Amino acid sequence: MGGKLISKWKLSLIAVLSLSFTLAGCGGNNSNNTTAKGEDKPAETATSTAAGTDSDKIEPFEISIFLGEAGQQPTPDNKIYKMIKEKTGASFNFEFLAGDLNQKLGVMIAGQDYPDLMTANTKLTGAEAFIPLEDLIEQYAPNLKAHYADYWNMMKDPNDGHIYTLPNYGAYNGKVNTTYYAGPAFWIQKDILKDAGYPKVKTLDEYFDLIVKYKEKYPTIDGTPTIGFEILNNDWRNWGLFNAPQHLIGHPNDGGVVVNDNVAEIFADKDYAKQYYQKLNEMNQLGVIDQETFVQNYDQYLAKLSSGAVLGMFDQHWNFGSAEDSLRTQGKDERTYVGLPLVFDTSTKDYYLDRPALNLNNGFGISINAKNPERIIKLMDTLIQEDWQKIFTWGIEGEDYQVENGRFIRNEEQRKNAVDATWKLSNKADAWYATAPKLQGFFEDGNSTDAAAQPEEYRAALKPYDKEILDAYGFNSYVDFFSEPEPNPVAYPAWSIDLVEGSDAKIAETKLNELRTKYLPKAILASPSEFDKVWNDFVGEIGKANVKAYEDKINEQLKWRFDTWSVK
């Protein structure tokens, strides 16, 4: 951030803080607020910090929020948002993405038309749209400071050392809970495994053999033509087309590069990438690839998965969770998916499951236009406390879950509600919670922060169909399909490196993505006799791009991370 802007920000902050001290009086100073390290405080007591007044005189304030993805507005009578307003004074005005993200960001940046809070994005950081947060956190947010204590250096922008956004995932202050897998995999409908007698599927060839045979056996599913394999490449969700080759050779998700001995290189033009796309070309000739796959948007993709007609895809689990919720609501549990950590050959150990890394490219940042940055950070400090986190994840005790011998558990109706999209709009605060700072792992009382991953709840919530599949494989959860990960390298993952808007590295990455978006679908859809020509043209065009600038920047930042990050 430029010095002029920082000076302007400091002057604005002084004015805001002076006003807030006048409003807060004695009630606003919570010096003993240490709940993030285990001292739970009732929500009614803690909210004076967020509201800026004593708890009997809570003053309302609205926070405008831009979320960088499509979504639905919560209902006006949403019980969690009503509770937040009653106890803190805060209400939210959400703006969800409609259309292209880059176009929307360009318009916002051009007019400096920013709401109070925005989803993290390197374009916004590069445009100096966010204020530094470290001083606000140090002075007004002890719970946030404790929450991010082990990750503080990792959150600092390598360009100027400031903290601009608060990562929404990956800040674990305890044991990682792994009964649910959210990451990348080759996904396959559960019924395919059952129909084939529960085979152990390790390689890409074995995977597609199963899909081909099932599609031939069942050309329609519930009256809809069966789709063998989907490939999503829409806007920033391009990993469905781009990322599989690195996993097939036993590497974790580093984005557009693989890292060997701390040195990164692109893999798009490598022979093992060609091997993957040639396999997809072969599958296309057999009618396995959806012919609309490269022209559909994200909503259309989810609609197809929700129909139950799609047999498989490469994707990240969190990206299609709503489609699985829809399938369960329809009673189509057999059409939900199992993630398979495929490799080219069985001598390669799979590396899909990793230890969750800090999600540096997501989370909230406070904009330079924010009217009440101090109140916003105090609110976030309140909502990171355990009592609120339990409300966000489990809901209201007695309504959304029960406590038996200190353990949280749901009944069948409550489990159905938890995956019902319509119910959630009235009873969950997902629009806030998904992007906000959050506790992950286990609460101080030993209950899971993720209701779906609570061991006894996970098992109790399993439908007979899922129990049958897991028992057939001898697994406790679907995570057991994956190899246990080694500790993450300190600098991992490379995909979270900010290449800086307008830099040679960013221009090269953009060009590389454009080439992959243009040529890879052509290669997949080409006749087999034309595949090599399309591939050679693709590799030739990559050779003309300034790929070295891209690789050099990543390697420079990897070294910087090794030198400056402290991971405990």
C-alpha positions as CSV (number, residue, x, y, z in Angstrom):
1,M,0.0,0.0,0.0
2,G,1.3,3.4,-0.9
3,G,2.5,5.8,1.8
4,K,-0.2,8.4,0.9
5,L,-3.0,5.9,1.2
6,I,-1.6,4.6,4.5
7,S,-1.4,8.2,5.9
8,K,-5.0,8.8,4.8
9,W,-6.0,5.5,6.5
10,K,-4.3,6.4,9.7
11,L,-6.1,9.7,9.9
12,S,-9.4,8.1,9.2
13,L,-8.7,5.4,11.9
14,I,-7.9,8.1,14.5
15,A,-11.2,9.8,13.8
16,V,-13.1,6.5,14.0
17,L,-11.4,5.3,17.1
18,S,-12.0,8.7,18.9
19,L,-15.7,8.4,18.2
20,S,-15.8,4.8,19.2
21,F,-14.1,5.5,22.6
22,T,-16.8,8.1,23.2
23,L,-19.5,5.6,22.4
24,A,-18.0,2.7,24.2
25,G,-17.5,4.3,27.6
26,C,-16.5,1.7,30.2
27,G,-18.5,-1.2,28.6
28,G,-16.3,-1.4,25.5
29,N,-13.1,-2.5,27.0
30,N,-12.9,-6.2,27.4
31,S,-9.3,-6.8,28.4
32,N,-10.0,-10.2,29.8
33,N,-11.7,-11.6,26.7
34,T,-9.6,-14.7,26.1
35,T,-12.2,-17.2,25.0
36,A,-10.2,-18.4,22.0
37,K,-7.8,-20.1,24.3
38,G,-10.5,-21.8,26.3
39,E,-12.3,-19.3,28.6
40,D,-15.9,-19.4,27.3
41,K,-17.9,-16.2,27.7
42,P,-21.7,-15.9,27.3
43,A,-22.7,-14.2,24.1
44,E,-24.8,-11.6,26.0
45,T,-21.7,-10.5,28.0
46,A,-19.3,-10.5,25.0
47,T,-21.5,-8.5,22.7
48,S,-20.7,-5.2,24.4
49,T,-17.4,-5.3,22.7
50,A,-18.9,-5.7,19.2
51,A,-21.7,-3.2,19.7
52,G,-19.5,-0.5,21.2
53,T,-22.0,0.1,24.1
54,D,-23.0,-1.7,27.2
55,S,-25.3,-4.8,26.6
56,D,-28.4,-2.9,27.7
57,K,-28.0,-0.2,25.1
58,I,-26.9,-2.1,21.9
59,E,-26.9,0.3,19.0
60,P,-27.8,-1.2,15.6
61,F,-25.3,-1.0,12.7
62,E,-25.4,-2.5,9.2
63,I,-22.4,-4.1,7.5
64,S,-22.4,-4.3,3.7
65,I,-20.7,-7.4,2.4
66,F,-19.6,-8.5,-1.1
67,L,-19.2,-12.3,-1.6
68,G,-17.3,-13.3,-4.7
69,E,-19.5,-16.2,-5.7
70,A,-23.2,-16.8,-6.5
71,G,-25.6,-17.5,-3.6
72,Q,-29.0,-17.0,-2.2
73,Q,-30.1,-14.3,0.2
74,P,-31.0,-15.6,3.7
75,T,-34.7,-15.1,4.6
76,P,-35.6,-11.9,6.5
77,D,-36.6,-14.0,9.5
78,N,-33.4,-16.1,9.6
79,K,-33.1,-17.0,13.2
80,I,-29.3,-16.8,13.5
81,Y,-29.0,-13.4,11.9
82,K,-31.9,-12.2,14.1
83,M,-29.9,-13.5,17.1
84,I,-26.7,-11.7,16.0
85,K,-28.7,-8.4,15.6
86,E,-30.4,-8.8,19.0
87,K,-27.1,-9.5,20.8
88,T,-24.6,-7.3,18.9
89,G,-26.6,-4.8,17.0
90,A,-25.1,-6.0,13.7
91,S,-27.1,-6.8,10.6
92,F,-25.7,-7.8,7.2
93,N,-26.4,-6.6,3.7
94,F,-25.1,-9.4,1.4
95,E,-24.3,-8.9,-2.2
96,F,-23.6,-12.1,-4.1
97,L,-21.7,-12.4,-7.3
98,A,-23.9,-12.2,-10.4
99,G,-22.0,-12.8,-13.6
100,D,-18.2,-12.7,-14.2
101,L,-16.0,-12.1,-11.1
102,N,-13.2,-10.3,-12.9
103,Q,-15.6,-8.0,-14.6
104,K,-17.4,-7.2,-11.3
105,L,-14.1,-6.5,-9.6
106,G,-13.0,-4.3,-12.4
107,V,-16.1,-2.1,-12.1
108,M,-15.7,-2.0,-8.3
109,I,-12.0,-1.0,-8.5
110,A,-12.5,1.6,-11.3
111,G,-15.1,3.4,-9.2
112,Q,-13.6,2.5,-5.8
113,D,-17.1,1.4,-5.0
114,Y,-16.5,-0.9,-2.1
115,P,-18.8,-2.3,0.6
116,D,-17.6,-2.6,4.2
117,L,-16.4,-6.2,3.9
118,M,-15.3,-8.1,0.8
119,T,-14.1,-11.6,0.0
120,A,-10.3,-11.7,-0.4
121,N,-9.0,-11.4,-3.9
122,T,-5.5,-10.5,-5.1
123,K,-7.0,-7.9,-7.5
124,L,-8.6,-6.1,-4.6
125,T,-5.4,-6.2,-2.6
126,G,-3.4,-5.0,-5.6
127,A,-5.8,-2.1,-6.0
128,E,-5.3,-1.1,-2.3
129,A,-8.9,-1.7,-1.6
130,F,-8.4,-3.2,1.9
131,I,-7.1,-1.5,5.1
132,P,-4.3,-3.1,7.2
133,L,-5.8,-5.1,10.0
134,E,-2.9,-6.0,12.3
135,D,-3.2,-2.8,14.5
136,L,-7.0,-3.2,14.8
137,I,-6.5,-6.9,15.8
138,E,-3.8,-6.1,18.3
139,Q,-5.9,-3.5,20.0
140,Y,-9.5,-4.7,19.7
141,A,-9.6,-8.4,18.8
142,P,-7.8,-10.6,21.4
143,N,-9.8,-13.7,20.3
144,L,-8.8,-13.2,16.6
145,K,-5.2,-12.7,17.7
146,A,-5.3,-15.9,19.7
147,H,-7.0,-17.7,16.8
148,Y,-4.4,-16.8,14.3
149,A,-1.4,-16.8,16.7
150,D,0.4,-19.7,15.0
151,Y,-0.3,-18.3,11.6
152,W,0.4,-14.6,12.1
153,N,3.5,-14.4,9.9
154,M,1.9,-16.5,7.2
155,M,-1.0,-13.9,6.9
156,K,1.3,-11.0,6.1
157,D,1.4,-9.7,2.6
158,P,4.9,-10.4,1.2
159,N,4.8,-7.1,-0.6
160,D,4.6,-4.8,2.4
161,G,4.2,-7.0,5.5
162,H,0.6,-5.9,6.3
163,I,-2.3,-8.2,7.1
164,Y,-5.2,-7.3,4.8
165,T,-7.6,-10.4,5.0
166,L,-8.5,-13.0,7.6
167,P,-8.3,-16.5,6.2
168,N,-11.6,-18.4,6.5
169,Y,-10.2,-21.9,6.6
170,G,-7.0,-23.7,7.8
171,A,-6.3,-22.0,11.1
172,Y,-6.3,-25.1,13.3
173,N,-5.5,-24.6,17.0
174,G,-5.8,-28.3,17.8
175,K,-6.2,-31.7,16.3
176,V,-7.4,-31.8,12.7
177,N,-10.7,-33.6,12.3
178,T,-10.7,-35.8,9.2
179,T,-14.0,-37.7,8.9
180,Y,-15.0,-35.5,5.9
181,Y,-12.8,-34.9,2.9
182,A,-13.3,-31.6,1.1
183,G,-10.5,-31.6,-1.4
184,P,-9.8,-32.8,-4.9
185,A,-10.4,-36.3,-6.2
186,F,-11.8,-38.3,-9.0
187,W,-15.4,-38.8,-7.9
188,I,-17.5,-41.8,-8.8
189,Q,-21.1,-42.6,-8.0
190,K,-21.5,-45.0,-5.1
191,D,-23.8,-47.3,-7.0
192,I,-21.1,-48.0,-9.5
193,L,-18.9,-49.4,-6.8
194,K,-21.7,-51.5,-5.4
195,D,-22.7,-52.7,-8.9
196,A,-19.1,-53.8,-9.6
197,G,-18.8,-55.7,-6.3
198,Y,-16.8,-53.0,-4.4
199,P,-13.5,-53.2,-6.3
200,K,-10.4,-51.4,-5.2
201,V,-9.9,-48.6,-7.7
202,K,-6.4,-47.2,-7.8
203,T,-5.6,-46.2,-11.4
204,L,-7.1,-43.8,-13.9
205,D,-7.6,-46.8,-16.3
206,E,-9.5,-48.8,-13.7
207,Y,-11.7,-45.8,-13.0
208,F,-12.8,-45.2,-16.6
209,D,-13.3,-48.9,-17.2
210,L,-15.9,-48.9,-14.4
211,I,-17.6,-45.9,-15.8
212,V,-17.7,-47.2,-19.4
213,K,-19.2,-50.5,-18.3
214,Y,-21.8,-48.9,-16.0
215,K,-22.9,-46.5,-18.7
216,E,-23.3,-49.3,-21.2
217,K,-25.4,-51.2,-18.6
218,Y,-27.5,-48.3,-17.6
219,P,-27.9,-45.8,-20.5
220,T,-30.4,-43.8,-18.6
221,I,-30.8,-43.0,-14.9
222,D,-34.3,-42.1,-13.8
223,G,-35.2,-41.3,-17.4
224,T,-32.3,-39.0,-18.0
225,P,-29.5,-40.1,-20.4
226,T,-26.5,-41.2,-18.4
227,I,-23.5,-38.9,-18.5
228,G,-20.1,-40.6,-18.0
229,F,-17.8,-37.8,-17.0
230,E,-18.1,-34.0,-16.5
231,I,-15.3,-31.5,-16.7
232,L,-15.9,-28.1,-15.1
233,N,-13.8,-25.1,-16.4
234,N,-15.9,-22.0,-15.5
235,D,-14.4,-18.7,-14.4
236,W,-12.0,-19.3,-11.4
237,R,-13.2,-22.9,-11.0
238,N,-10.7,-24.1,-13.6
239,W,-9.2,-26.9,-11.6
240,G,-11.6,-29.4,-13.0
241,L,-9.8,-29.1,-16.3
242,F,-6.3,-28.1,-15.2
243,N,-5.2,-29.8,-12.0
244,A,-5.6,-33.6,-12.3
245,P,-2.1,-34.4,-13.9
246,Q,-0.2,-33.3,-10.8
247,H,-2.2,-35.7,-8.6
248,L,-1.9,-38.6,-11.0
249,I,1.9,-38.6,-10.6
250,G,1.6,-38.4,-6.8
251,H,1.8,-34.7,-6.0
252,P,-0.5,-32.6,-3.8
253,N,-2.4,-29.6,-5.0
254,D,0.1,-26.8,-5.8
255,G,-2.1,-25.1,-8.4
256,G,-0.4,-24.7,-11.7
257,V,3.0,-26.1,-10.7
258,V,4.5,-29.2,-9.2
259,V,7.2,-28.7,-6.6
260,N,10.2,-31.0,-6.4
261,D,13.0,-30.4,-3.9
262,N,11.6,-26.9,-3.2
263,V,11.7,-26.0,-6.9
264,A,8.5,-25.3,-8.8
265,E,7.8,-25.9,-12.5
266,I,4.6,-25.9,-14.6
267,F,3.2,-29.2,-15.6
268,A,0.7,-28.2,-18.3
269,D,3.1,-29.1,-21.1
270,K,4.7,-32.2,-19.6
271,D,4.3,-35.7,-21.0
272,Y,2.3,-36.9,-18.0
273,A,-0.2,-34.1,-18.7
274,K,-0.5,-35.3,-22.3
275,Q,-1.1,-38.8,-21.0
276,Y,-4.1,-37.6,-19.0
277,Y,-5.7,-35.5,-21.8
278,Q,-5.1,-38.3,-24.3
279,K,-7.1,-40.6,-22.0
280,L,-9.9,-38.0,-21.9
281,N,-9.7,-37.9,-25.7
282,E,-10.1,-41.7,-25.8
283,M,-13.1,-41.5,-23.4
284,N,-14.7,-38.8,-25.6
285,Q,-14.5,-41.1,-28.6
286,L,-16.5,-43.7,-26.5
287,G,-19.2,-41.1,-25.7
288,V,-18.2,-40.9,-22.0
289,I,-17.5,-37.1,-21.9
290,D,-20.5,-34.8,-21.7
291,Q,-20.7,-32.9,-25.0
292,E,-21.9,-29.8,-23.2
293,T,-19.2,-29.9,-20.6
294,F,-17.1,-27.0,-22.0
295,V,-19.9,-24.6,-22.6
296,Q,-21.8,-24.9,-19.4
297,N,-21.6,-22.6,-16.4
298,Y,-21.3,-23.6,-12.7
299,D,-25.0,-23.6,-12.0
300,Q,-25.7,-25.8,-15.0
301,Y,-22.9,-28.2,-13.9
302,L,-24.5,-28.4,-10.4
303,A,-27.9,-29.0,-11.9
304,K,-26.6,-32.0,-13.9
305,L,-24.9,-33.5,-10.8
306,S,-28.1,-32.9,-8.9
307,S,-30.1,-35.0,-11.4
308,G,-28.2,-38.1,-10.5
309,A,-27.2,-38.8,-14.1
310,V,-23.5,-37.9,-13.8
311,L,-21.3,-40.9,-13.1
312,G,-18.0,-39.1,-12.4
313,M,-15.9,-36.0,-12.5
314,F,-12.6,-34.5,-11.2
315,D,-13.5,-31.8,-8.7
316,Q,-13.0,-30.6,-5.2
317,H,-15.6,-31.9,-2.8
318,W,-16.6,-28.6,-1.3
319,N,-17.3,-27.3,-4.8
320,F,-20.3,-29.6,-5.4
321,G,-21.6,-30.1,-1.9
322,S,-24.9,-28.4,-2.7
323,A,-25.5,-31.0,-5.5
324,E,-25.0,-33.8,-3.0
325,D,-27.3,-32.2,-0.5
326,S,-29.9,-32.1,-3.3
327,L,-29.4,-35.8,-4.1
328,R,-29.8,-36.7,-0.5
329,T,-33.0,-34.6,-0.2
330,Q,-34.3,-36.5,-3.2
331,G,-33.5,-39.8,-1.5
332,K,-30.9,-40.6,-4.1
333,D,-28.1,-41.6,-1.7
334,E,-26.8,-44.1,-4.2
335,R,-26.1,-41.2,-6.6
336,T,-23.8,-39.3,-4.2
337,Y,-20.1,-39.7,-4.7
338,V,-17.0,-41.4,-3.4
339,G,-13.7,-39.6,-3.9
340,L,-10.9,-41.8,-5.3
341,P,-7.2,-40.8,-5.2
342,L,-6.2,-42.1,-8.6
343,V,-2.7,-42.4,-9.9
344,F,-1.3,-43.6,-13.3
345,D,0.2,-46.7,-11.8
346,T,0.0,-48.6,-8.5
347,S,3.7,-48.0,-7.7
348,T,2.8,-44.3,-7.1
349,K,1.5,-43.3,-3.6
350,D,-1.5,-41.0,-3.8
351,Y,-1.2,-37.5,-2.4
352,Y,-4.7,-35.9,-2.6
353,L,-5.5,-35.7,1.1
354,D,-3.3,-33.0,2.7
355,R,-3.1,-31.4,6.1
356,P,-5.3,-28.3,5.6
357,A,-3.2,-25.3,4.8
358,L,-4.1,-21.7,5.7
359,N,-6.6,-20.5,3.0
360,L,-4.7,-17.3,2.2
361,N,-6.8,-16.6,-0.9
362,N,-10.1,-16.4,0.8
363,G,-11.7,-14.8,3.9
364,F,-12.9,-11.3,4.6
365,G,-11.0,-8.0,4.3
366,I,-12.3,-4.6,5.5
367,S,-12.4,-2.1,2.7
368,I,-11.0,1.4,2.7
369,N,-14.7,2.6,2.5
370,A,-15.8,0.8,5.6
371,K,-17.7,3.2,7.9
372,N,-17.0,1.3,11.2
373,P,-13.8,-0.7,10.9
374,E,-13.4,-0.9,14.7
375,R,-17.0,-2.2,15.3
376,I,-16.6,-4.7,12.4
377,I,-13.4,-6.1,13.9
378,K,-14.9,-6.2,17.4
379,L,-17.9,-8.1,15.9
380,M,-15.7,-10.6,14.2
381,D,-13.8,-11.0,17.5
382,T,-17.1,-11.8,19.3
383,L,-18.3,-14.2,16.6
384,I,-15.1,-16.3,16.7
385,Q,-15.8,-17.3,20.3
386,E,-16.9,-20.8,21.0
387,D,-20.5,-20.0,21.9
388,W,-21.1,-18.3,18.6
389,Q,-19.1,-20.9,16.7
390,K,-21.3,-23.7,18.1
391,I,-24.4,-21.8,16.9
392,F,-22.9,-21.4,13.4
393,T,-22.0,-25.0,13.1
394,W,-24.5,-27.0,15.2
395,G,-27.4,-24.5,15.5
396,I,-29.6,-23.9,18.6
397,E,-29.4,-26.6,21.3
398,G,-32.8,-28.3,21.6
399,E,-33.9,-27.2,18.2
400,D,-31.0,-28.3,15.9
401,Y,-29.2,-30.8,18.1
402,Q,-29.2,-32.4,21.6
403,V,-26.6,-32.9,24.2
404,E,-26.2,-36.4,25.6
405,N,-23.5,-37.0,28.3
406,G,-21.7,-33.9,27.0
407,R,-21.8,-35.0,23.4
408,F,-23.6,-33.2,20.6
409,I,-26.0,-35.4,18.6
410,R,-28.8,-34.8,16.1
411,N,-32.0,-36.8,15.4
412,E,-33.0,-37.9,12.0
413,E,-35.2,-34.8,11.3
414,Q,-32.4,-32.5,12.4
415,R,-30.0,-34.3,10.0
416,K,-32.4,-33.9,7.1
417,N,-32.7,-30.2,7.9
418,A,-29.0,-29.8,8.0
419,V,-28.7,-30.6,4.3
420,D,-31.9,-29.0,3.1
421,A,-31.0,-25.8,1.2
422,T,-34.4,-24.1,1.8
423,W,-34.3,-24.8,5.5
424,K,-30.8,-23.5,5.8
425,L,-31.8,-20.1,4.3
426,S,-34.0,-19.6,7.4
427,N,-32.0,-21.4,10.0
428,K,-28.3,-21.1,9.2
429,A,-25.9,-18.2,8.8
430,D,-23.9,-19.8,6.0
431,A,-23.5,-16.6,3.9
432,W,-21.5,-15.1,6.8
433,Y,-19.9,-18.3,8.2
434,A,-18.4,-19.6,5.0
435,T,-16.1,-16.6,4.5
436,A,-15.6,-15.5,8.2
437,P,-12.9,-16.6,10.6
438,K,-13.8,-19.9,12.2
439,L,-12.7,-22.5,14.7
440,Q,-11.7,-25.8,13.2
441,G,-11.0,-29.1,14.8
442,F,-12.7,-29.6,18.2
443,F,-14.2,-27.3,20.8
444,E,-12.9,-27.2,24.3
445,D,-15.5,-29.7,25.5
446,G,-14.3,-32.2,22.9
447,N,-17.2,-31.9,20.4
448,S,-16.3,-31.4,16.8
449,T,-16.5,-27.9,15.3
450,D,-17.9,-29.6,12.2
451,A,-21.2,-31.3,13.0
452,A,-20.9,-33.7,10.1
453,A,-17.5,-34.9,11.4
454,Q,-18.6,-35.6,15.0
455,P,-17.5,-39.3,15.2
456,E,-20.7,-40.7,16.7
457,E,-22.9,-38.2,14.7
458,Y,-21.1,-39.1,11.5
459,R,-21.7,-42.8,12.0
460,A,-25.3,-42.2,13.2
461,A,-26.0,-40.0,10.2
462,L,-24.8,-42.5,7.7
463,K,-27.6,-44.0,5.7
464,P,-27.7,-47.8,5.5
465,Y,-26.4,-47.5,1.9
466,D,-23.2,-45.7,3.1
467,K,-22.7,-48.1,6.0
468,E,-22.9,-51.0,3.5
469,I,-20.2,-49.4,1.3
470,L,-17.8,-48.6,4.1
471,D,-18.3,-52.0,5.7
472,A,-17.5,-53.6,2.4
473,Y,-14.2,-51.8,2.2
474,G,-13.5,-52.0,5.9
475,F,-13.4,-48.3,6.4
476,N,-14.8,-46.0,9.1
477,S,-15.3,-43.0,6.8
478,Y,-14.8,-42.0,3.2
479,V,-11.5,-40.3,4.1
480,D,-10.1,-43.8,4.5
481,F,-10.0,-44.2,0.7
482,F,-7.0,-41.8,0.8
483,S,-3.4,-42.2,2.1
484,E,-2.5,-40.4,5.3
485,P,-0.7,-37.2,4.4
486,E,2.8,-36.3,5.6
487,P,3.2,-32.9,7.4
488,N,2.9,-30.1,4.9
489,P,6.1,-28.5,3.6
490,V,6.5,-25.1,5.3
491,A,5.8,-23.1,2.0
492,Y,2.9,-25.3,0.9
493,P,0.7,-24.7,-1.1
494,A,2.1,-22.8,-4.1
495,W,-1.3,-21.9,-5.4
496,S,-1.8,-19.4,-2.6
497,I,1.1,-17.2,-3.7
498,D,0.1,-13.8,-4.8
499,L,1.7,-13.2,-8.2
500,V,0.8,-9.4,-8.0
501,E,-1.6,-7.9,-10.6
502,G,0.1,-6.5,-13.6
503,S,3.5,-8.3,-13.0
504,D,5.2,-10.4,-15.6
505,A,4.4,-13.5,-13.6
506,K,0.7,-12.7,-13.4
507,I,0.5,-11.9,-17.1
508,A,2.3,-15.2,-17.8
509,E,-0.1,-17.2,-15.6
510,T,-3.1,-15.5,-17.2
511,K,-1.7,-16.4,-20.7
512,L,-1.1,-20.0,-19.6
513,N,-4.6,-20.3,-18.3
514,E,-6.0,-18.8,-21.5
515,L,-4.0,-21.4,-23.6
516,R,-5.2,-24.3,-21.4
517,T,-8.8,-23.1,-21.7
518,K,-8.4,-22.8,-25.5
519,Y,-6.4,-25.9,-26.4
520,L,-7.2,-28.6,-23.8
521,P,-10.9,-28.8,-24.8
522,K,-9.8,-28.9,-28.4
523,A,-7.4,-31.8,-27.6
524,I,-10.1,-33.7,-25.7
525,L,-12.7,-33.3,-28.4
526,A,-10.4,-33.8,-31.4
527,S,-10.4,-37.0,-33.5
528,P,-7.6,-39.4,-32.3
529,S,-5.6,-38.7,-35.4
530,E,-5.6,-35.0,-34.7
531,F,-4.7,-35.2,-31.0
532,D,-0.9,-35.0,-31.4
533,K,-1.2,-31.9,-33.7
534,V,-3.4,-30.1,-31.3
535,W,-1.1,-31.0,-28.4
536,N,2.0,-29.9,-30.2
537,D,0.4,-26.6,-31.1
538,F,-0.5,-26.1,-27.4
539,V,3.0,-26.9,-26.2
540,G,4.4,-24.5,-28.9
541,E,2.2,-21.7,-27.7
542,I,3.2,-22.2,-24.1
543,G,6.8,-21.9,-25.3
544,K,6.1,-18.4,-26.5
545,A,4.7,-17.3,-23.2
546,N,6.9,-16.0,-20.5
547,V,6.6,-19.0,-18.3
548,K,10.0,-18.5,-16.7
549,A,8.7,-15.2,-15.1
550,Y,5.8,-17.2,-13.6
551,E,8.0,-20.0,-12.3
552,D,10.7,-17.6,-11.0
553,K,8.1,-15.6,-9.0
554,I,6.7,-18.8,-7.4
555,N,10.2,-20.0,-6.6
556,E,11.1,-16.6,-5.1
557,Q,8.0,-16.7,-2.9
558,L,8.6,-20.3,-1.9
559,K,12.0,-19.3,-0.7
560,W,10.6,-16.2,1.1
561,R,8.1,-18.5,2.9
562,F,10.8,-20.9,4.0
563,D,12.8,-18.0,5.3
564,T,10.0,-16.1,7.1
565,W,7.1,-18.3,8.0
566,S,6.9,-20.0,11.3
567,V,4.7,-23.0,11.6
568,K,4.1,-24.7,14.9
